[in-house]
Amino acid sequence: MKRASILFSSLIFTVFAAAQDWPQWGLNQQHQSQVFFPGQALNRNIVDIVYDPLVPDEMAAVQQAFGDADLLAHYQAPLVDGNDVYMIFKSGKYSKTSYATQNWAENKLSWSGGTLVQAWSFPSDWKAPGNQNDFWEPVFHPALANGALYVPGAGGSIWKVNTSTGAGTRINPFVGIDPNTYTSSPISVDSAGNVYYTVVQLQPSGDFYQKDAVDSWLVKVTPAGAISRVSYSVITAGAPAATAQCANAFSDEATLPWPPSPTAVAPTITCGSQRAPLNVAPAIAPDGTIIVASRAHFLSRETFLVAVNPNLTQKWIASLRNRFDDGCGVALNKGGQLPPNGAPGGCRAGANLGVDPATNTLGGGRILDDSSASPTIAPDGSIYFGAYSRYNYAQGHLMRFSANGAYLGAYLFGWDVTPGIYSHDGTYSVVTKDNHYGDVGSYCNVDAICPPDRTASFPSYPEAYFVTQLNKNFKVEWTYQNTNTLSCSRDANGNVTCVSDHPAGFEWCVNAFVIDSNGVVYANSEDGFLHALNQGGTLRQKIFQQLALGAAYTPTSIDSTGRIYSQNAGHLFVAGN
């Protein structure tokens, strides 16, 4: 699901301290998502469990506000440890004015008699910040490590939960529980069992972006429970100060098409403090280097990747700004994605070559708090990170940096995806979704300037939806296009009905993949199907789950028997033989 407000504006495997099947975001500390065993055939939905009964209310509220009944919520990857599965369960009430009216719990489910049976439920006091008008509902994401389950808690704390009894002990890096302080990321764990997560503290009262953030931290907890933390103001040394003026973008629609002139300079705004973005899981390299993202509180364009030493000192910082030269006037066969200058959807005639039309500078990677994209560390130490960009039909860019922070290039899609790594034949490939969105216009929201029917206005680069595998240097190895046009739904009796209403196919709504030992890629789509894709880009198999719907992106996971865990419309599905 493209961001709702866009319409308005060598082989390295990690060995864990306790070897679970799928213990955290992206499988391992590097978020590589490849396992050492094959996945099962998608012959049947073995299990169908509702974990979010609030979905109908949320979809109704989103439809009332934005016109489409979408599910704009991020959910955790099901965590698997042998016979046991750990999954979010929600309760309370959905309110469009505050996510905090909902309750988050983590349930332990165990396989028994061919199905999953609840063993216990741990109710967390964690609350999501913000509301429906700020960003998509943030993710609540635990991790398995050290024989325990670590669960997000209130006030920037986490809980260490006994996996046998479900009893929890709070781990708190702060004094007391401040309701304006939030555990903001999925919990990540390194090979030694050290736990990492990020925290954001806001000022009391007001909307999320109304006042500058108070502070933000990276927290580390050792297996023995020793706590250390570092402020983002320390690890982002070299970034603009909170009170500095940062370059923004043109906003006056009367000056469209952009840029207003070849010499136009975009306005500036107060940057705000550098802080952890919501939903971004820290990644940890084999040498212990922690990779996190950072953004200015008031400006999604002032963004960085930051490398942190194991002692929580800064190793390096790399800006995402002014990195892309694929904007105005760059032809498709040269890597551009905009229509020609002067054409509908293109920049103003005479615009500078390659610039972002909204800034008149080279394009940059933005970090929105809607996104759940997290860094992936490849076997050669390269870091891949998906960042947002509006000027290429809101597709974003998948950026690559070296282990030392040098920028190495980008691919033309990167929005809200943690790419998977397929290690093979002494090298590796990068697996990503590759949505070429329709109905958003190329770079602006005025139909006369940026026609929303992409296929009609730019037929050589039409709306289409792919899973793409790249080599490490972003050369395409294969693509698979979802050409299904049918919107289907399953009723209470299991009957499925369909209507053909998606002529361009459906978006891939996966944000983190499963890749099995044979290179088979498992990914869910907005059409409600879980897909298994062969190497080479052919369809191995697919299975329908619950409902075709526009949705925020969700991850897949797998257990050691090869059963695939997927999500659709607030249901947890397990598919297999």
C-alpha positions as CSV (number, residue, x, y, z in Angstrom):
1,M,0.0,0.0,0.0
2,K,1.6,3.2,-1.1
3,R,1.6,5.8,1.7
4,A,-2.0,7.1,2.1
5,S,-1.0,10.7,2.4
6,I,0.9,10.6,-0.9
7,L,-2.4,11.2,-2.6
8,F,-2.6,14.3,-0.5
9,S,0.7,15.5,-0.5
10,S,31.0,-15.0,0.9
11,L,28.1,-16.4,2.9
12,I,27.7,-15.2,6.5
13,F,25.2,-16.9,8.7
14,T,24.4,-15.8,12.2
15,V,24.4,-18.4,15.0
16,F,22.2,-17.3,17.8
17,A,22.7,-17.7,21.5
18,A,19.6,-19.9,21.3
19,A,18.8,-21.2,17.8
20,Q,15.2,-20.4,17.1
21,D,13.6,-20.9,13.7
22,W,12.6,-17.2,13.2
23,P,13.5,-15.1,16.3
24,Q,13.3,-11.5,15.0
25,W,12.7,-9.0,12.2
26,G,14.3,-10.3,9.0
27,L,15.3,-13.7,10.7
28,N,18.7,-12.7,11.9
29,Q,20.8,-9.8,13.2
30,Q,21.6,-8.8,9.6
31,H,18.0,-9.1,8.5
32,Q,18.9,-11.4,5.6
33,S,15.7,-13.5,5.6
34,Q,17.2,-16.7,4.1
35,V,16.9,-20.0,5.9
36,F,18.9,-23.3,5.4
37,F,15.9,-25.6,4.7
38,P,13.2,-25.8,2.0
39,G,9.7,-24.4,2.4
40,Q,6.7,-26.6,2.1
41,A,4.2,-26.6,-0.8
42,L,1.4,-24.1,-0.4
43,N,-1.3,-26.8,-0.6
44,R,-3.6,-25.6,2.2
45,N,-4.1,-23.0,4.9
46,I,-3.3,-25.2,8.0
47,V,-4.2,-22.4,10.5
48,D,-6.3,-19.3,10.3
49,I,-6.3,-17.2,13.5
50,V,-7.7,-13.7,14.0
51,Y,-5.1,-11.7,15.9
52,D,-6.5,-8.2,15.3
53,P,-10.3,-8.1,15.7
54,L,-10.1,-4.3,15.4
55,V,-9.4,-4.4,11.6
56,P,-13.0,-3.7,10.5
57,D,-13.1,-0.6,12.7
58,E,-9.8,0.7,11.4
59,M,-10.7,0.1,7.8
60,A,-13.9,2.0,8.3
61,A,-12.2,4.9,9.9
62,V,-9.6,5.1,7.1
63,Q,-12.3,5.0,4.5
64,Q,-14.1,7.8,6.2
65,A,-10.9,9.9,6.3
66,F,-9.3,9.1,3.0
67,G,-11.9,7.5,0.8
68,D,-10.6,3.9,0.6
69,A,-11.1,1.1,3.2
70,D,-7.5,0.3,3.6
71,L,-5.7,-1.3,6.6
72,L,-3.0,1.1,7.5
73,A,-1.3,-0.9,10.3
74,H,2.1,-2.6,10.5
75,Y,2.3,-6.0,12.2
76,Q,5.1,-8.1,13.5
77,A,6.7,-11.1,11.9
78,P,5.4,-14.3,13.6
79,L,8.3,-15.5,15.8
80,V,9.0,-19.3,15.8
81,D,11.0,-21.4,18.2
82,G,10.5,-25.1,17.4
83,N,7.0,-26.1,18.4
84,D,6.1,-22.6,19.6
85,V,4.9,-19.5,17.9
86,Y,4.8,-16.0,19.3
87,M,2.4,-13.5,17.8
88,I,0.8,-10.1,18.6
89,F,-2.8,-10.1,19.7
90,K,-4.8,-6.8,19.9
91,S,-7.8,-5.7,21.9
92,G,-9.4,-2.4,23.1
93,K,-11.0,0.1,20.7
94,Y,-9.7,1.7,17.5
95,S,-9.8,5.5,17.5
96,K,-8.7,7.6,14.6
97,T,-7.5,10.3,17.0
98,S,-5.2,8.1,19.1
99,Y,-3.6,4.7,18.6
100,A,-3.2,4.5,22.4
101,T,-6.8,3.4,22.8
102,Q,-5.7,-0.1,21.6
103,N,-4.0,-2.8,23.7
104,W,-1.1,-5.0,22.5
105,A,-0.3,-8.4,23.9
106,E,2.0,-11.2,22.8
107,N,0.5,-14.7,22.8
108,K,2.4,-18.0,22.9
109,L,0.9,-20.6,20.6
110,S,2.0,-24.2,20.4
111,W,1.4,-26.8,17.8
112,S,-0.9,-29.5,19.0
113,G,-3.0,-31.9,17.0
114,G,-2.2,-30.2,13.7
115,T,-3.2,-26.7,14.9
116,L,-1.9,-23.8,17.0
117,V,-3.2,-23.7,20.6
118,Q,-2.8,-20.8,23.0
119,A,-0.4,-21.5,25.9
120,W,-0.4,-18.0,27.5
121,S,-0.9,-14.3,26.8
122,F,1.4,-11.6,28.0
123,P,-0.4,-8.2,28.0
124,S,2.1,-5.4,27.4
125,D,1.7,-1.8,28.5
126,W,3.3,-0.6,25.3
127,K,1.4,2.0,23.4
128,A,1.8,3.3,19.9
129,P,2.4,7.0,19.5
130,G,0.4,9.2,17.2
131,N,-2.8,8.8,15.3
132,Q,-4.3,8.0,11.9
133,N,-3.5,11.5,10.6
134,D,0.1,11.3,11.6
135,F,1.2,8.0,10.1
136,W,0.3,4.3,9.7
137,E,-0.1,2.5,12.9
138,P,3.4,1.7,14.2
139,V,4.7,-1.9,14.7
140,F,4.9,-3.7,18.0
141,H,7.7,-6.2,17.5
142,P,9.3,-8.6,20.1
143,A,12.3,-10.9,19.7
144,L,13.5,-14.2,21.0
145,A,16.9,-14.5,22.7
146,N,18.6,-16.0,25.7
147,G,15.8,-18.4,26.3
148,A,13.3,-15.6,26.7
149,L,11.0,-13.4,24.8
150,Y,11.8,-9.6,24.8
151,V,8.6,-7.5,24.4
152,P,8.2,-3.8,23.9
153,G,6.9,-2.0,27.0
154,A,5.8,1.5,28.1
155,G,8.0,4.5,28.6
156,G,10.9,3.2,26.5
157,S,11.1,0.0,28.5
158,I,11.0,-3.7,27.4
159,W,9.8,-6.8,29.1
160,K,11.8,-10.0,29.5
161,V,9.1,-12.7,29.4
162,N,9.6,-16.3,30.6
163,T,8.7,-18.5,27.6
164,S,7.5,-21.3,29.8
165,T,5.2,-19.3,32.2
166,G,4.5,-16.0,30.4
167,A,5.7,-14.0,33.4
168,G,7.5,-10.8,32.6
169,T,10.2,-8.7,34.2
170,R,10.5,-5.1,33.1
171,I,13.9,-3.8,31.8
172,N,13.9,0.0,32.0
173,P,16.7,2.3,30.9
174,F,15.0,5.3,32.4
175,V,13.6,6.5,35.7
176,G,9.9,5.7,36.0
177,I,7.5,5.4,33.1
178,D,7.0,8.5,31.0
179,P,3.9,8.3,28.8
180,N,5.5,10.5,26.2
181,T,8.5,8.1,25.8
182,Y,8.1,5.3,23.3
183,T,9.9,2.1,22.4
184,S,10.0,2.9,18.7
185,S,11.6,0.0,16.9
186,P,11.4,-3.7,16.6
187,I,13.8,-5.4,19.0
188,S,16.9,-6.8,17.4
189,V,19.4,-9.3,18.9
190,D,23.0,-10.1,18.0
191,S,24.8,-13.4,18.0
192,A,25.9,-12.9,21.6
193,G,22.4,-12.3,22.8
194,N,22.7,-8.6,23.2
195,V,19.4,-6.8,22.7
196,Y,19.0,-3.5,20.8
197,Y,16.1,-1.1,20.2
198,T,15.4,2.6,19.8
199,V,13.4,5.0,21.9
200,V,11.8,8.4,21.1
201,Q,10.7,10.9,23.7
202,L,8.2,13.6,22.8
203,Q,7.1,16.7,24.5
204,P,3.8,16.5,26.5
205,S,0.5,17.4,24.6
206,G,0.2,18.4,21.0
207,D,0.3,16.5,17.8
208,F,3.2,14.2,17.1
209,Y,5.0,16.7,14.8
210,Q,3.7,19.9,16.5
211,K,6.7,20.2,18.9
212,D,10.3,19.0,18.5
213,A,11.3,15.7,20.0
214,V,12.9,15.9,23.5
215,D,15.4,13.1,22.8
216,S,16.0,9.7,21.2
217,W,18.2,6.8,22.2
218,L,19.7,3.6,21.1
219,V,19.5,1.1,23.9
220,K,21.6,-2.0,24.5
221,V,20.8,-4.8,27.0
222,T,23.2,-7.6,27.6
223,P,22.1,-11.2,28.3
224,A,22.8,-10.6,31.9
225,G,20.5,-7.6,31.9
226,A,23.1,-4.8,32.0
227,I,21.6,-1.7,30.3
228,S,23.4,1.1,28.4
229,R,22.0,3.8,26.1
230,V,23.3,6.6,23.9
231,S,21.4,9.7,22.7
232,Y,20.9,10.2,19.0
233,S,22.4,13.7,19.5
234,V,25.7,11.9,20.2
235,I,25.6,9.2,17.5
236,T,24.4,11.7,14.8
237,A,27.3,14.1,15.4
238,G,27.8,15.9,12.1
239,A,24.1,16.2,11.3
240,P,22.4,19.7,11.3
241,A,21.5,21.0,14.8
242,A,17.8,20.8,15.9
243,T,17.5,24.6,15.4
244,A,19.3,24.8,12.1
245,Q,17.4,25.5,8.8
246,C,17.2,22.6,6.5
247,A,16.3,22.6,2.8
248,N,12.8,21.4,2.2
249,A,10.8,21.4,-1.1
250,F,8.7,23.7,-3.2
251,S,5.1,23.7,-2.1
252,D,3.3,26.4,-4.0
253,E,1.2,24.5,-6.6
254,A,0.8,27.8,-8.5
255,T,4.4,27.4,-9.6
256,L,3.9,24.0,-11.1
257,P,5.4,22.3,-13.1
258,W,8.5,22.2,-10.9
259,P,11.2,23.3,-10.5
260,P,9.8,26.8,-10.9
261,S,12.9,27.8,-12.8
262,P,16.4,26.3,-13.4
263,T,17.8,28.5,-10.7
264,A,15.0,28.2,-8.2
265,V,16.0,27.5,-4.6
266,A,13.6,25.5,-2.4
267,P,12.6,27.0,1.0
268,T,14.0,25.9,4.3
269,I,12.4,24.9,7.6
270,T,13.6,24.3,11.1
271,C,15.1,20.8,11.0
272,G,14.2,19.5,14.4
273,S,16.2,17.0,16.5
274,Q,17.7,14.0,14.9
275,R,15.8,10.9,16.2
276,A,15.1,7.3,15.6
277,P,12.4,6.8,12.9
278,L,9.5,4.7,13.9
279,N,9.5,1.0,13.0
280,V,13.2,0.7,11.9
281,A,14.9,-2.3,13.4
282,P,18.6,-1.9,14.2
283,A,20.9,-4.3,12.2
284,I,24.1,-5.7,13.6
285,A,27.1,-6.6,11.5
286,P,29.2,-9.7,12.4
287,D,31.9,-7.4,14.0
288,G,29.3,-6.0,16.3
289,T,28.7,-2.7,14.4
290,I,25.1,-1.5,14.9
291,I,23.4,0.1,11.9
292,V,20.5,2.5,12.6
293,A,18.6,5.1,10.7
294,S,18.0,8.7,11.8
295,R,15.8,11.5,10.6
296,A,15.1,15.1,11.6
297,H,11.9,15.3,13.6
298,F,10.4,18.0,11.4
299,L,11.8,17.0,8.0
300,S,11.8,13.6,6.4
301,R,14.4,14.8,3.9
302,E,17.2,15.3,6.5
303,T,18.1,11.7,6.9
304,F,21.1,9.5,7.7
305,L,22.4,6.0,8.2
306,V,24.5,5.7,11.3
307,A,27.1,3.1,12.3
308,V,27.6,2.7,16.0
309,N,30.4,0.8,17.7
310,P,29.5,-2.0,20.2
311,N,30.4,0.5,23.0
312,L,27.7,2.8,21.6
313,T,30.1,5.4,20.1
314,Q,29.7,6.8,16.6
315,K,31.6,4.9,13.9
316,W,30.4,6.9,10.9
317,I,27.4,8.8,9.7
318,A,26.2,8.9,6.0
319,S,23.6,11.3,4.6
320,L,20.8,10.1,2.4
321,R,20.4,13.5,0.7
322,N,21.6,14.5,-2.8
323,R,22.3,11.0,-3.9
324,F,20.2,10.3,-7.0
325,D,20.6,11.8,-10.5
326,D,17.6,10.0,-12.1
327,G,15.1,12.9,-12.0
328,C,14.2,15.6,-14.5
329,G,14.9,14.9,-18.2
330,V,16.7,11.5,-17.6
331,A,15.4,9.0,-20.2
332,L,14.1,5.6,-19.1
333,N,16.9,3.8,-20.8
334,K,19.3,5.9,-18.8
335,G,17.7,5.0,-15.5
336,G,15.2,7.9,-15.3
337,Q,11.5,7.4,-14.3
338,L,9.8,10.7,-15.2
339,P,8.2,11.7,-18.5
340,P,10.3,14.1,-20.7
341,N,10.6,17.7,-19.5
342,G,7.6,19.7,-20.7
343,A,5.4,16.6,-21.1
344,P,2.5,15.8,-18.8
345,G,4.0,14.4,-15.6
346,G,7.4,15.7,-16.5
347,C,9.4,18.6,-15.0
348,R,9.3,22.1,-16.4
349,A,10.8,22.5,-19.8
350,G,14.5,23.5,-19.4
351,A,14.8,22.0,-15.9
352,N,18.3,20.9,-14.8
353,L,19.1,17.3,-15.8
354,G,18.6,14.7,-13.1
355,V,17.2,16.8,-10.3
356,D,14.3,16.1,-8.0
357,P,11.6,18.6,-9.3
358,A,10.5,19.4,-5.8
359,T,13.9,20.5,-4.6
360,N,15.9,21.4,-7.8
361,T,18.8,19.4,-6.3
362,L,19.8,15.8,-6.7
363,G,17.2,13.4,-5.2
364,G,17.6,12.0,-1.7
365,G,16.3,9.2,0.4
366,R,13.5,10.3,2.8
367,I,12.5,8.4,5.9
368,L,8.8,8.5,6.7
369,D,7.4,7.3,10.0
370,D,4.9,5.2,7.9
371,S,7.7,3.0,6.7
372,S,9.0,-0.2,8.3
373,A,12.1,-0.5,6.0
374,S,15.1,-1.6,8.1
375,P,18.8,-2.0,7.1
376,T,19.9,-5.3,5.6
377,I,23.6,-6.2,5.9
378,A,24.8,-8.4,3.1
379,P,27.6,-11.0,3.2
380,D,30.2,-8.6,1.9
381,G,29.3,-6.0,4.6
382,S,27.3,-3.8,2.2
383,I,24.2,-2.2,3.8
384,Y,21.0,-2.0,1.8
385,F,18.3,0.4,3.0
386,G,14.9,1.3,1.4
387,A,14.1,5.0,1.5
388,Y,11.2,7.0,0.2
389,S,11.2,9.4,-2.7
390,R,8.1,11.1,-4.2
391,Y,9.3,12.2,-7.6
392,N,9.5,8.7,-9.0
393,Y,5.9,7.9,-8.6
394,A,6.4,7.4,-4.8
395,Q,8.5,4.3,-5.5
396,G,11.4,5.3,-3.3
397,H,14.9,4.0,-3.8
398,L,16.8,1.0,-2.5
399,M,20.2,2.5,-1.4
400,R,23.5,0.7,-1.0
401,F,26.4,1.7,1.3
402,S,29.7,0.1,2.0
403,A,30.6,-1.2,5.4
404,N,32.5,2.1,5.8
405,G,29.6,4.3,4.9
406,A,30.5,5.1,1.3
407,Y,27.5,5.5,-1.0
408,L,27.5,2.8,-3.7
409,G,24.3,3.5,-5.7
410,A,20.6,2.8,-5.7
411,Y,17.8,0.9,-7.4
412,L,14.6,2.6,-8.6
413,F,12.3,1.1,-5.9
414,G,12.8,1.0,-2.1
415,W,9.6,2.1,-0.4
416,D,8.8,0.3,2.9
417,V,10.8,-2.9,2.2
418,T,13.6,-4.7,4.0
419,P,15.2,-6.6,1.1
420,G,16.2,-10.3,1.4
421,I,19.6,-11.8,0.7
422,Y,19.8,-15.0,-1.4
423,S,23.3,-16.4,-0.9
424,H,24.4,-18.7,-3.6
425,D,27.4,-19.8,-5.8
426,G,29.9,-17.8,-3.8
427,T,28.0,-14.6,-4.2
428,Y,24.6,-13.2,-3.3
429,S,21.5,-11.6,-4.8
430,V,19.1,-9.0,-3.4
431,V,15.3,-9.7,-3.4
432,T,12.9,-6.8,-3.2
433,K,9.4,-5.9,-4.1
434,D,9.2,-3.5,-7.0
435,N,5.8,-1.7,-7.1
436,H,5.3,0.7,-10.0
437,Y,2.3,2.5,-8.4
438,G,-0.7,4.0,-10.2
439,D,-3.0,6.8,-9.2
440,V,-0.4,9.0,-7.6
441,G,1.0,11.1,-10.4
442,S,4.7,11.3,-11.1
443,Y,5.8,13.9,-8.5
444,C,2.8,16.2,-7.6
445,N,-0.9,15.9,-6.7
446,V,-2.3,18.2,-9.3
447,D,-3.9,16.1,-12.0
448,A,-3.4,18.5,-14.8
449,I,0.3,18.6,-14.2
450,C,0.9,15.1,-12.9
451,P,-1.8,12.9,-14.5
452,P,-2.9,10.1,-12.0
453,D,-3.5,7.6,-14.8
454,R,0.2,6.6,-15.1
455,T,-0.5,3.9,-17.8
456,A,-2.3,6.4,-20.1
457,S,0.1,9.3,-19.6
458,F,3.4,7.3,-19.7
459,P,2.6,4.0,-21.4
460,S,6.3,3.1,-21.7
461,Y,6.5,3.0,-17.9
462,P,3.0,1.8,-16.8
463,E,1.5,0.8,-13.5
464,A,2.7,-2.7,-12.7
465,Y,3.8,-4.8,-9.7
466,F,6.8,-7.0,-9.5
467,V,9.0,-9.0,-7.2
468,T,12.6,-8.4,-8.5
469,Q,15.9,-10.1,-7.8
470,L,19.0,-8.0,-8.3
471,N,22.7,-8.8,-8.2
472,K,24.6,-6.9,-5.5
473,N,25.2,-4.0,-8.0
474,F,21.5,-3.6,-8.8
475,K,21.5,-5.4,-12.1
476,V,18.2,-7.2,-12.6
477,E,18.5,-11.0,-12.5
478,W,14.7,-11.8,-12.8
479,T,11.3,-10.3,-12.1
480,Y,7.9,-11.8,-11.5
481,Q,4.9,-9.7,-12.2
482,N,1.6,-10.1,-10.4
483,T,-1.0,-9.9,-13.2
484,N,-4.0,-11.1,-11.2
485,T,-7.0,-8.8,-11.7
486,L,-9.4,-10.5,-9.3
487,S,-10.4,-9.1,-5.9
488,C,-11.5,-12.0,-3.8
489,S,-12.9,-12.5,-0.3
490,R,-13.6,-15.5,1.9
491,D,-16.9,-15.6,3.9
492,A,-17.5,-17.2,7.2
493,N,-18.2,-20.5,5.6
494,G,-15.0,-20.5,3.6
495,N,-16.6,-19.7,0.3
496,V,-14.5,-17.4,-2.0
497,T,-16.0,-14.9,-4.4
498,C,-14.1,-12.7,-6.8
499,V,-14.6,-9.7,-9.1
500,S,-12.2,-8.4,-11.7
501,D,-11.4,-4.8,-10.8
502,H,-7.6,-4.5,-10.8
503,P,-6.6,-4.4,-14.5
504,A,-3.0,-3.5,-13.6
505,G,-2.7,-6.2,-11.0
506,F,-2.0,-5.9,-7.3
507,E,0.7,-4.4,-5.1
508,W,3.1,-6.6,-3.3
509,C,2.3,-5.9,0.4
510,V,5.3,-7.8,1.8
511,N,7.9,-5.8,3.7
512,A,10.3,-8.6,4.6
513,F,10.6,-11.9,2.8
514,V,11.2,-15.6,3.4
515,I,13.8,-17.1,1.1
516,D,14.3,-20.9,1.5
517,S,17.4,-23.0,0.9
518,N,16.5,-23.5,-2.8
519,G,16.1,-19.8,-3.3
520,V,12.3,-19.9,-3.4
521,V,10.9,-16.5,-2.4
522,Y,7.7,-16.4,-0.3
523,A,5.8,-13.1,-0.5
524,N,2.2,-11.9,0.2
525,S,0.3,-9.6,-2.1
526,E,-2.6,-7.2,-1.7
527,D,-4.7,-9.6,-3.7
528,G,-4.8,-11.8,-0.6
529,F,-2.6,-14.5,-2.0
530,L,0.7,-15.9,-0.5
531,H,3.1,-16.6,-3.4
532,A,6.0,-19.0,-3.8
533,L,8.4,-17.8,-6.5
534,N,11.1,-19.9,-8.1
535,Q,14.6,-18.7,-8.9
536,G,14.2,-17.4,-12.5
537,G,11.0,-15.5,-11.7
538,T,8.4,-18.2,-12.3
539,L,5.4,-18.9,-10.1
540,R,5.8,-22.1,-8.1
541,Q,2.5,-21.9,-6.3
542,K,0.1,-19.5,-4.6
543,I,-2.7,-19.8,-2.1
544,F,-5.6,-17.5,-1.3
545,Q,-6.0,-16.4,2.3
546,Q,-8.8,-14.0,3.4
547,L,-9.3,-10.8,1.5
548,A,-7.9,-8.6,-1.2
549,L,-7.3,-5.2,0.4
550,G,-5.1,-2.2,0.4
551,A,-2.8,-2.6,3.3
552,A,0.3,-1.5,5.1
553,Y,3.1,-3.9,4.5
554,T,3.5,-7.2,6.5
555,P,6.3,-9.7,6.7
556,T,6.4,-13.5,6.2
557,S,8.3,-16.0,8.3
558,I,8.9,-19.8,8.3
559,D,9.5,-22.7,10.7
560,S,12.0,-25.5,10.4
561,T,9.4,-27.9,9.0
562,G,8.9,-25.4,6.1
563,R,5.5,-24.1,7.1
564,I,5.0,-20.5,5.9
565,Y,3.5,-17.9,8.2
566,S,1.7,-15.0,6.5
567,Q,-0.8,-12.3,7.4
568,N,-3.9,-10.9,5.7
569,A,-6.6,-8.6,7.1
570,G,-5.7,-9.2,10.7
571,H,-5.5,-13.0,10.3
572,L,-2.5,-15.2,10.9
573,F,-2.3,-17.9,8.3
574,V,0.1,-20.9,8.3
575,A,0.4,-22.5,4.9
576,G,2.0,-25.8,3.9
577,N,1.5,-29.4,2.7
